């Protein structure tokens, strides 16, 4: 009976150590830098997405043909929301649905090969 308790404790400790070790890169993406494009209101939107420790780290807008000034808040906010959510399942910005969807589509295109 004593050996069975020791084995149980040993298995429990091993399981906990394994779980802690797996959390070091517990994100759902493969590390790397990925490029993608989506269709905005005035043309393609190209992005660069970096993944570190399995998580979306940065999203840079590389190119776009959206209206300067008007599109700037959208091109900043949507990537921030995606990183915060660690998902492209974010709300679009009212009045800028096409541009919002273009950024989301570009990020989806970039990370399609980064999914684990």
PyMOL commands that set and color helices and strands:
alter all, ss='L'
color gray80, all
select helices_A, chain A and resi 2-25+72-85+97-111
alter helices_A, ss='H'
color red, helices_A
select strands_A, chain A and resi 32-39+44-52+55-63
alter strands_A, ss='S'
color yellow, strands_A
deselect
rebuild
show_as cartoon
